[in-house]
Amino acid sequence: MSRSIGLAHIVRHDDGTASGVWGIYMLQSAFQPIFAFSNGKLSVTAFEGLIRPFRDGEPQSPMIFFSTCPPVDRLHIEALTRTLHLLNAGACLPQEASIFINFDPSVFTERSIADSALRDMRLVLHEAGIDAKRVVCEVTEQKSASQETLYNFIEALRANGFRIAVDDYGADESDINRIKELRPDIVKFDAHWIMQLMESGAGFALLTAMVASFEQQGIRTVFEGIEEGWQLELAEKSGASMVQGFALARPELAPTSFHVFGKDKQAPVTVPDAGEAPATVSPSPRPKRAFGRKVAP
């Protein structure tokens, strides 16, 4: 079974999942788990949807795919990727997990465009059997055409009942002001910036203070790019709400094996001691280091 979404073509498969066709590309959804800390344990609380392009059956770089798409088509491509992620999330992810969906605010140059796109998105949610409260809309300022465009888009998201996450937070002055203005539900810390702060005692103290400040404002935090066990332990010590990265689980194409993380099925994962790998770890591409070795006591 198939259907068209804008200029895109959606193909439904027998297993309930969906893929998309855009020109010479076949597009598939991948999902990466996001884990929450609770009393020294880790459990899956959410998944981020990531697009994976293929050309003649060979995987292609998502960055290259998006860079080759004409700006005039970007709105349709955004609609296609959101639709794929939501249909596939409904088909193969635990029903209680939140779903992080990426948005480029710059394509919503008018409020009417945003409202129309979000109405279509709610129809897809209904088809996929997903409550809007499960959806976290992940936005970044860097791609926005203007501050007004960004703020109008955030207002449209809130009006439709979606939660909001700010991506790639790095504590520049613009980032701090953005958080004050947007008042998101969740802040995702930039992976490279986190790694730099974890390399020194002063940096780790700053990281911990920022997490505490957000928590006081009712804002939850996600540390992205966790690739080694020592980073995971420091993330827990900093008070971060959630973590995401290869040290915990790699993205999987739909249909995924992540149904095992359902509420009644998954066993919590203990945050490891020094030198120990988490139970769900995939091999890290970097050499292991002792937890917190570079952080002053």
C-alpha angles and dihedrals in degrees: 000000000000141000140180127252109189105305092340131093121221120203120199117208132210092253090060096255126118138217131191137226121214114170108298093349131093110205126207134181122242123188130205120196122238114209129211127211119233125165095331093315134104124219132172111259103162147003130223118220114227126183120232117194123204129192119194087346094305122116116247133198111269088216091056092046094053093043091056094051114097113243090239089063097046095095091055093046090051089053091049095051093047091049092050094049094049095045091048093045089055090050103047115011130087110273095231097051122104118239122220112209122187121230132190103211093195092077091060096073093159131038090235090059091052093047092050093048092048092049088055090047092054089053089054090049089054091050091048093046093239124144112229089231089070093059121095113191109214114206135174128202097215094075095045118113092217143348090252091055091050095048094046090051092050089051090052091051092051092047088057093051099251126141119237132225125186111217131212097019110184105165096247113148090259090052093052092049091047091057091050092051100040099039094204126194092227136024120204112205118223109257097222092048092049091052091052093051092048090059094075140036093237092049093049091049090053091048091051092048092052093049090051091049092053092047090054088055092050093253118137120215135220124197109209129198098035101170104158137046096241089057089053093053092048090048089057092046091051091058096245113169097217142009135206131184151098092287087070108028138337123226115273128204116243125292086054133185089234095106084091087073092066117134095257095040113043122089114215115253118231116232102246130244120236113306094010124113123222116255093248096045122135113207110281117236090222130066115266120253130193111270112271094353092151096042117096115234 
